[in-house]
Amino acid sequence: MPADSKRPSVRTPVTTILTPLERSRVDAAAQGLCDPLHRESLEEVLADLRDQKANLVLISVTRYGSQSSSRVAAMVREFPRVPAVALLTETQNSTPHATLALGQLGIRTLVDARMPAGWQTLRNLLASQGSSDLQRSALAQISLDLPGVSKDCWRFFELLFDSSPKISTVRQLARHLNILPSTLMSRFFRAELPAPKRYLSLSRLIRAARLFENPGLSVARVANHLDYSSPQSFGRHVRTVMKMSPVKFRGTYDGQGMLQFFRTELVLPYTDILCAFRPSAAYPGWIPKPVVGDKINSRELR
């Protein structure tokens, strides 16, 4: 759907257990990305998770000592799909023990905000989480569009929408499919499908449109988050692919709207072909050659 400036932005729901000072600093860092739900106990956090009010949990290393370790373990065990993040803002005598204990209980991500860069790390994490929600939605929708799609073709779509590893070029895409870039492009051409570069370009812009739903993210921040070399490079990409400026793109498409554009352009007109398509299929015993020296138009690999 086109973006509506009057529609409230989609934000990542976050529930927290923080110190009073950390709450105010998290509120400032998360502005435009989420409205944190600050809680006093893990029981309240678990209630948020059970009511599906939170897609991420942020717990203070400083506050951990006042919480029950069994409740932290239960939270991680009962909600493995909801990321739990430890926030470190100060060093105390108990900090090493608390940090180690949280890791042993299953909290694998630590944001060290004792330095200013840590707060940018937190913003990036919140932005990534919101983007990942849309990526999961995209794959769910495409799976309905392509019933019976081959595992080989499904792997292609997973790579397009998976946030890790981040893939921004056809060369990287081909490497993860274990084939030469020229072979990948040739198979799409012979199947009379749009070029893989087109699929890759629009999938990256789905992420961009989702991030743009957050008013607190500038064009420069979105470009940096999506690994463009510069805001200017991102702007050229938008103008080339969508025939509009980044500002107009932001006002025209939200994440779901861009996903529908992707489906309309690249999936729905080719459902029969895509269901049977095998982009990385190879004969038994086939061994991929190194990418180095492959004679292919370098512009098509970007």
C-alpha positions as CSV (number, residue, x, y, z in Angstrom):
1,M,0.0,0.0,0.0
2,P,1.3,3.5,-0.5
3,A,2.6,5.2,2.5
4,D,0.1,7.4,4.4
5,S,1.6,10.3,6.3
6,K,-1.3,10.3,8.7
7,R,-0.9,6.6,9.5
8,P,1.1,5.9,12.7
9,S,4.5,4.4,12.1
10,V,5.0,0.7,12.7
11,R,7.4,0.3,15.7
12,T,9.2,-2.6,17.2
13,P,7.4,-3.5,20.5
14,V,10.1,-3.6,23.3
15,T,9.7,-4.5,26.9
16,T,12.5,-3.6,29.4
17,I,13.9,-4.0,32.9
18,L,16.2,-1.1,33.4
19,T,17.4,1.4,36.0
20,P,15.7,4.8,36.0
21,L,18.7,6.4,34.3
22,E,18.8,3.7,31.6
23,R,15.1,4.2,30.9
24,S,15.6,7.8,30.0
25,R,18.6,7.0,27.9
26,V,16.9,4.2,26.1
27,D,13.9,6.4,25.4
28,A,16.1,8.9,23.8
29,A,18.0,6.3,21.7
30,A,14.9,4.5,20.6
31,Q,13.0,7.6,19.6
32,G,11.3,7.0,16.3
33,L,11.9,3.3,16.4
34,C,9.9,2.0,19.4
35,D,8.0,3.0,22.5
36,P,9.6,0.9,25.2
37,L,7.4,-0.7,27.8
38,H,9.4,-0.3,31.1
39,R,8.6,-3.0,33.6
40,E,9.7,-3.6,37.2
41,S,9.8,-7.4,37.2
42,L,10.2,-10.3,34.9
43,E,6.6,-11.4,35.7
44,E,5.5,-8.2,33.9
45,V,7.8,-9.0,31.0
46,L,6.5,-12.5,30.7
47,A,2.9,-11.1,30.7
48,D,3.9,-8.8,27.8
49,L,5.4,-11.7,25.9
50,R,2.3,-13.9,26.5
51,D,0.0,-11.1,25.3
52,Q,2.3,-10.6,22.3
53,K,3.0,-7.0,23.3
54,A,6.8,-7.4,22.8
55,N,9.1,-8.5,20.0
56,L,12.3,-7.8,21.9
57,V,13.3,-7.8,25.6
58,L,16.0,-5.5,26.9
59,I,17.3,-6.3,30.3
60,S,19.9,-4.2,32.3
61,V,23.0,-6.0,33.5
62,T,22.8,-3.8,36.6
63,R,19.2,-4.8,37.3
64,Y,19.8,-8.5,36.7
65,G,20.9,-9.1,40.3
66,S,17.4,-8.1,41.6
67,Q,15.7,-10.6,39.3
68,S,15.2,-14.4,39.7
69,S,17.6,-16.3,37.5
70,S,15.0,-19.0,37.1
71,R,12.5,-16.5,35.6
72,V,15.2,-15.2,33.1
73,A,15.8,-18.8,32.1
74,A,12.0,-19.4,31.7
75,M,11.7,-16.3,29.6
76,V,14.4,-17.5,27.2
77,R,13.1,-21.0,27.1
78,E,9.4,-20.1,26.6
79,F,10.0,-17.4,24.0
80,P,13.0,-18.5,22.0
81,R,11.8,-16.5,18.9
82,V,11.8,-13.2,20.9
83,P,15.3,-11.8,21.1
84,A,16.6,-11.0,24.6
85,V,19.3,-8.4,24.8
86,A,21.5,-7.4,27.8
87,L,22.3,-3.7,28.2
88,L,25.5,-2.7,29.9
89,T,25.8,1.0,30.9
90,E,28.1,1.0,33.9
91,T,30.7,-1.2,35.5
92,Q,30.2,-2.4,39.1
93,N,31.8,-5.2,41.2
94,S,28.9,-7.5,40.2
95,T,29.1,-6.7,36.5
96,P,31.4,-9.6,35.4
97,H,29.3,-12.2,37.3
98,A,26.0,-10.8,36.1
99,T,27.2,-10.6,32.5
100,L,28.4,-14.2,32.6
101,A,25.2,-15.4,34.3
102,L,23.0,-13.8,31.6
103,G,25.0,-15.5,28.9
104,Q,24.7,-18.9,30.7
105,L,20.9,-18.4,30.9
106,G,20.7,-18.0,27.1
107,I,21.0,-14.2,26.5
108,R,23.5,-14.1,23.7
109,T,23.4,-10.4,22.7
110,L,25.1,-7.8,24.8
111,V,25.0,-4.0,23.9
112,D,27.9,-2.2,25.6
113,A,26.6,1.3,26.0
114,R,29.4,2.6,28.2
115,M,30.6,4.3,25.0
116,P,28.5,6.5,22.7
117,A,28.8,3.9,19.9
118,G,26.8,1.5,22.0
119,W,23.7,3.5,21.7
120,Q,24.0,3.6,17.9
121,T,24.4,-0.2,18.1
122,L,21.1,-0.4,20.0
123,R,19.4,1.8,17.4
124,N,20.7,-0.5,14.7
125,L,19.5,-3.5,16.5
126,L,16.0,-2.1,17.0
127,A,15.8,-1.1,13.3
128,S,17.0,-4.6,12.3
129,Q,14.3,-6.3,14.4
130,G,11.5,-4.3,12.7
131,S,13.0,-5.1,9.3
132,S,13.2,-8.8,10.1
133,D,9.5,-8.9,11.0
134,L,8.7,-7.7,7.5
135,Q,11.2,-10.2,6.0
136,R,9.4,-13.1,7.7
137,S,6.1,-11.7,6.5
138,A,7.5,-11.5,2.9
139,L,8.6,-15.1,2.9
140,A,5.3,-16.2,4.4
141,Q,3.4,-14.4,1.6
142,I,5.6,-15.7,-1.2
143,S,5.2,-19.3,0.1
144,L,1.4,-18.8,-0.4
145,D,2.1,-17.4,-3.9
146,L,4.2,-20.4,-4.9
147,P,2.7,-23.6,-3.6
148,G,4.9,-26.5,-4.2
149,V,8.0,-24.4,-5.1
150,S,11.2,-26.4,-5.3
151,K,13.6,-26.3,-2.4
152,D,16.2,-24.9,-4.8
153,C,14.1,-21.9,-5.8
154,W,12.9,-21.3,-2.2
155,R,16.6,-21.1,-1.1
156,F,16.9,-18.2,-3.6
157,F,14.0,-16.3,-2.0
158,E,15.3,-17.0,1.5
159,L,18.7,-15.4,0.6
160,L,16.9,-12.4,-0.8
161,F,15.0,-11.8,2.5
162,D,17.3,-13.2,5.1
163,S,19.0,-10.4,7.1
164,S,22.1,-12.6,7.7
165,P,24.1,-12.9,5.6
166,K,23.5,-9.5,4.1
167,I,23.6,-9.9,0.3
168,S,23.8,-6.8,-1.8
169,T,25.3,-8.0,-5.2
170,V,24.6,-10.8,-7.7
171,R,28.1,-12.1,-7.2
172,Q,27.4,-12.6,-3.4
173,L,24.0,-14.2,-4.2
174,A,25.6,-16.6,-6.7
175,R,28.3,-17.5,-4.2
176,H,25.7,-18.5,-1.6
177,L,23.9,-20.6,-4.2
178,N,27.3,-22.2,-5.0
179,I,27.3,-21.3,-8.8
180,L,28.9,-18.8,-11.1
181,P,27.2,-15.4,-11.4
182,S,27.1,-15.9,-15.2
183,T,25.4,-19.3,-14.7
184,L,22.8,-17.8,-12.4
185,M,22.0,-15.0,-14.8
186,S,21.9,-17.3,-17.7
187,R,19.4,-19.7,-16.0
188,F,17.0,-16.8,-15.3
189,F,17.3,-15.6,-18.8
190,R,16.6,-19.0,-20.3
191,A,13.6,-19.4,-18.0
192,E,12.3,-16.0,-19.2
193,L,12.4,-14.6,-15.7
194,P,13.5,-11.1,-14.7
195,A,17.2,-10.8,-14.0
196,P,18.3,-11.8,-10.5
197,K,19.6,-8.3,-10.1
198,R,16.0,-7.1,-10.3
199,Y,14.9,-9.4,-7.6
200,L,17.8,-8.4,-5.4
201,S,17.3,-4.7,-6.0
202,L,13.6,-4.7,-5.1
203,S,14.1,-6.9,-2.0
204,R,16.6,-4.4,-0.7
205,L,14.1,-1.6,-1.2
206,I,11.5,-3.6,0.7
207,R,13.9,-3.3,3.7
208,A,14.4,0.4,3.0
209,A,10.7,1.1,2.9
210,R,10.2,-0.7,6.2
211,L,12.9,1.3,7.8
212,F,11.5,4.5,6.4
213,E,8.3,3.9,8.4
214,N,10.3,5.1,11.4
215,P,10.4,8.9,11.3
216,G,13.5,8.9,13.5
217,L,15.6,7.3,10.7
218,S,17.1,9.6,8.1
219,V,18.0,8.7,4.6
220,A,21.7,8.6,5.6
221,R,21.0,6.1,8.5
222,V,18.9,3.9,6.2
223,A,21.6,3.8,3.6
224,N,24.2,3.0,6.2
225,H,22.1,0.3,7.8
226,L,21.5,-1.4,4.4
227,D,25.3,-1.3,3.6
228,Y,25.2,1.2,0.7
229,S,28.5,2.9,0.3
230,S,26.9,6.3,0.8
231,P,23.5,8.1,0.9
232,Q,24.3,9.2,-2.6
233,S,24.7,5.6,-3.7
234,F,21.4,4.7,-2.1
235,G,19.8,7.7,-3.8
236,R,21.1,6.6,-7.2
237,H,19.8,3.1,-6.6
238,V,16.3,4.3,-5.8
239,R,16.2,6.6,-8.8
240,T,17.4,3.8,-11.1
241,V,15.1,1.1,-9.8
242,M,12.0,3.1,-8.9
243,K,12.4,6.2,-11.1
244,M,11.9,8.5,-8.1
245,S,13.9,10.3,-5.4
246,P,14.4,8.8,-2.0
247,V,12.1,11.4,-0.4
248,K,9.3,10.6,-2.9
249,F,10.0,6.9,-2.4
250,R,9.6,7.3,1.4
251,G,6.3,9.1,0.9
252,T,5.0,6.6,-1.6
253,Y,5.7,3.2,-0.2
254,D,5.7,1.6,3.2
255,G,7.2,-1.9,3.8
256,Q,4.0,-3.8,2.9
257,G,3.4,-1.6,-0.1
258,M,6.8,-2.3,-1.4
259,L,6.3,-6.0,-0.8
260,Q,3.2,-5.9,-2.9
261,F,5.1,-4.1,-5.6
262,F,7.7,-6.9,-5.5
263,R,5.1,-9.6,-5.8
264,T,3.3,-7.8,-8.6
265,E,6.5,-7.3,-10.6
266,L,8.5,-10.4,-9.9
267,V,6.3,-13.2,-8.4
268,L,2.7,-13.3,-9.5
269,P,3.3,-13.1,-13.3
270,Y,5.7,-16.0,-13.1
271,T,4.2,-18.4,-10.6
272,D,4.2,-21.4,-12.9
273,I,7.8,-20.9,-13.9
274,L,9.1,-20.2,-10.4
275,C,7.4,-23.2,-8.8
276,A,9.5,-25.5,-11.2
277,F,12.5,-23.3,-11.4
278,R,15.9,-24.5,-10.0
279,P,18.4,-21.6,-10.1
280,S,21.3,-23.6,-8.7
281,A,20.5,-27.0,-10.1
282,A,23.5,-28.9,-11.5
283,Y,24.3,-32.3,-12.9
284,P,25.7,-35.0,-10.6
285,G,29.4,-34.5,-10.1
286,W,29.3,-30.9,-11.2
287,I,31.9,-28.8,-9.4
288,P,31.6,-25.0,-9.4
289,K,34.5,-23.1,-10.8
290,P,36.0,-20.1,-9.0
291,V,34.3,-16.8,-9.5
292,V,37.7,-15.2,-10.3
293,G,38.1,-14.6,-14.0
294,D,34.5,-15.0,-14.8
295,K,33.8,-13.0,-17.9
296,I,30.6,-11.1,-17.1
297,N,29.5,-7.5,-17.2
298,S,30.6,-6.1,-13.9
299,R,27.7,-3.7,-13.8
300,E,25.3,-6.7,-13.6
301,L,27.0,-8.0,-10.5
302,R,26.3,-4.9,-8.4
